[in-house]
Amino acid sequence: MSQFSSSDFDGQQYDNFRPVYVESFYKYLLDYHFKTSHEQESESIVLDVGCGPGTAVFQMEHFFHNQFSKIIGTDPSPPMIDTASAKLKGKENNRNLDTKTDITFKTSSCMELSEKLDVKVDMITVAEAAHWFLPFKDFLKEAKKVLKPNGTLAIWGYIDPCFVEYPGLDDFLLSLDYGKDYFGEYWEQPGRSILRNLLSDQKIETSDGFHDIEVRKFTAADYRLKQNLDFPLIIKKKITIAQFKGYVGTWSAVNKRNSVLHDSKEVIDRFFAELFRKAPDLGWNTEVTVLWKAVYKLARSSV
Ligand SMILES: C[S@@+](CC[C@H](N)C(=O)[O-])C[C@H]1O[C@@H](n2cnc3c(N)ncnc32)[C@H](O)[C@@H]1O
């Protein structure tokens, strides 16, 4: 189980500072899903596995309300499910009746979906979580059990932020993740390396019972060289350095180091002091374009 399940993990901070996913990607998902015909059933369901605080669930309510009647979010982390459920409750009165979808959150690992769910689903989404699903092939077997025939499996992730306008800071930013003096030793492995490799090891093959498999990746170099720009999941955010610091605070490695050495705040402060020395034109309120490298994998469950 990941550090996100630790009782002192702050699901609210995660929700405040993590990037959300672009509308164009959700449209891309719908196009992919409806490229083949699906039996008309009264209930059409999306299951978001590793839903965290409901990041993709609430977005999908907004973008998918005409196509799907129900969204289920599952996550093994009680703090994440509590944050997602509180958000749902808080929104209950403000949710637009026209776009309101039946949403439920459940505590569940990706390996017990068929046990925990009593329905078959049309689409499974996995946002920024598949690197924890080990062995990955066991997750694919679970996904097959709960997906309807021709159902879509959509997996995506992002990692290693850079400041687009400051290529000279790329290595220094990476040192915050991976440097020994910062958080390098506190990522859970092999999950972190799997994500850093853009899920290359999390293979979906026809022998797993899927077809129409599509895999694409995008890097900061692509963005800076203006290539591969039709990639539908470019994850970038114009934020202040203060907000970037808030995002760093959501890293599981920051939580992990703090649980061992109780010094993550000082370590982060030291990093930003050094950042301001290296780039004196930056201050807490300066806006930078933060871009993450990203990957997505789409596949259709074979009959
Ligand atoms: C980085 S968060 C992503 C949350 C959200 N999907 C998003 O897009 O922001 C990764 C999530 O994967 C969950 N996770 C870790 N191991 C898992 C497992 N075995 N099965 C399902 N989810 C898992 C964690 O609890 C955490 O909420």
PDBQT file of the ligand as one rigid body, heavy atoms in Angstrom, charges set to zero:
ROOT
HETATM    1  C1  LIG A 401      -1.049  10.038  -7.200  1.00  0.00    +0.000 C 
HETATM    2  S1  LIG A 401      -2.601   9.495  -6.588  1.00  0.00    +0.000 S 
HETATM    3  C2  LIG A 401      -3.685   9.784  -7.967  1.00  0.00    +0.000 C 
HETATM    4  C3  LIG A 401      -5.055  10.211  -7.539  1.00  0.00    +0.000 C 
HETATM    5  C4  LIG A 401      -5.988  10.666  -8.646  1.00  0.00    +0.000 C 
HETATM    6  N1  LIG A 401      -6.353   9.551  -9.517  1.00  0.00    +0.000 N 
HETATM    7  C5  LIG A 401      -5.414  11.778  -9.469  1.00  0.00    +0.000 C 
HETATM    8  O1  LIG A 401      -5.481  11.706 -10.703  1.00  0.00    +0.000 OA
HETATM    9  O2  LIG A 401      -4.940  12.770  -8.897  1.00  0.00    +0.000 OA
HETATM   10  C6  LIG A 401      -2.377   7.757  -6.631  1.00  0.00    +0.000 C 
HETATM   11  C7  LIG A 401      -3.525   7.032  -5.970  1.00  0.00    +0.000 C 
HETATM   12  O3  LIG A 401      -3.361   5.623  -6.200  1.00  0.00    +0.000 OA
HETATM   13  C8  LIG A 401      -3.846   4.974  -5.047  1.00  0.00    +0.000 C 
HETATM   14  N2  LIG A 401      -3.343   3.591  -4.987  1.00  0.00    +0.000 N 
HETATM   15  C9  LIG A 401      -2.164   3.135  -4.503  1.00  0.00    +0.000 A 
HETATM   16  N3  LIG A 401      -2.117   1.804  -4.553  1.00  0.00    +0.000 NA
HETATM   17  C10 LIG A 401      -3.286   1.390  -5.097  1.00  0.00    +0.000 A 
HETATM   18  C11 LIG A 401      -3.858   0.117  -5.400  1.00  0.00    +0.000 A 
HETATM   19  N4  LIG A 401      -3.185  -1.013  -5.152  1.00  0.00    +0.000 N 
HETATM   20  N5  LIG A 401      -5.089   0.056  -5.921  1.00  0.00    +0.000 NA
HETATM   21  C12 LIG A 401      -5.784   1.197  -6.200  1.00  0.00    +0.000 A 
HETATM   22  N6  LIG A 401      -5.287   2.439  -5.930  1.00  0.00    +0.000 NA
HETATM   23  C13 LIG A 401      -4.070   2.528  -5.383  1.00  0.00    +0.000 A 
HETATM   24  C14 LIG A 401      -3.351   5.849  -3.902  1.00  0.00    +0.000 C 
HETATM   25  O4  LIG A 401      -4.039   5.603  -2.695  1.00  0.00    +0.000 OA
HETATM   26  C15 LIG A 401      -3.572   7.233  -4.468  1.00  0.00    +0.000 C 
HETATM   27  O5  LIG A 401      -4.801   7.775  -4.103  1.00  0.00    +0.000 OA
ENDROOT
TORSDOF 0
